[in-house]
């Protein structure tokens, strides 16, 4: 459930990505479909940090809590197959979006323990 976040619209101070994700995205071919939809997702997040659906704390994957020490988590559907996960962190300029992963639906279900 979105918990009302969709009613909010606020641009973040910046949009960043986890270094592992940066390496993955950098490896994609310039005209790849995944890169295209990833960039569209980033554009949405640059306009509105609440563009994704907020995930309940009890559903946070342990992997995210251990690796990223998150205390909030969102998912943005890039299309019917791909999901982007991100968190919001305070920085000196305000609130930044930090993109954690891009997962296909099967990987997303596995990461979140749905399969």
PyMOL commands that set and color helices and strands:
alter all, ss='L'
color gray80, all
select helices_A, chain A and resi 5-7+19-26+33-47+57-59+62-68+105-111
alter helices_A, ss='H'
color red, helices_A
select strands_A, chain A and resi 14-17+53-54+74-77+82-91+94-104
alter strands_A, ss='S'
color yellow, strands_A
deselect
rebuild
show_as cartoon
